[in-house]
Amino acid sequence: MRVGDNVLISPDVTHKSDWQIATVIEVEENPFVGTVISARTEDGEIFFDKAYLFKPAN
């Protein structure tokens, strides 16, 4: 995933009932947990977590 990509964010991150669509705003290689993705939803909320909790939006 790269900055600008559209992604779906797991409910485990957002605490909402469904996967949420968002745009990647940062990709970080964290030496302790691996790749961390930060993404902003259409309503302006920002979520970040490990990359496996995000999937590409088609």
C-alpha positions in Angstrom: 0.0 0.0 0.0 1.1 3.5 -0.8 0.0 7.0 0.2 -3.1 7.9 -1.7 -4.4 4.4 -2.0 -8.0 3.7 -1.0 -8.3 1.0 1.6 -10.9 -0.7 3.8 -10.2 -0.5 7.6 -11.1 -3.5 9.8 -13.8 -3.0 12.4 -11.2 -4.2 14.9 -9.6 -0.7 14.4 -12.6 1.5 14.0 -15.0 -0.2 16.4 -17.8 0.2 13.9 -20.0 -2.6 12.5 -18.5 -2.7 8.9 -15.2 -2.2 7.2 -14.7 1.6 6.6 -13.3 3.1 3.4 -10.4 5.5 3.8 -7.4 7.0 2.0 -3.8 6.1 3.1 -2.0 9.2 4.5 1.1 7.5 5.8 3.0 4.2 5.6 5.6 3.6 8.3 8.1 0.8 8.8 8.1 0.3 12.5 11.0 -1.8 13.8 8.9 -3.3 16.6 5.5 -4.2 14.9 6.3 -4.0 11.2 4.4 -1.9 8.7 1.9 0.6 10.2 -0.8 2.2 8.0 -2.4 5.6 8.8 -5.6 6.4 6.9 -8.3 9.1 6.9 -12.0 8.4 6.3 -14.3 10.6 4.3 -15.6 12.2 7.5 -12.0 13.1 8.6 -11.3 10.4 11.2 -7.8 9.1 11.2 -7.0 5.5 12.1 -3.7 3.7 12.3 -2.6 0.1 13.0 -0.7 -2.8 11.6 -1.0 -3.4 7.9 -2.9 -6.7 8.1 -5.9 -4.8 9.5 -6.2 -2.9 6.2 -7.1 -4.2 2.8 -7.2 -2.6 -0.7 -10.5 -1.1 -1.7 -11.5 -2.2 -5.2 
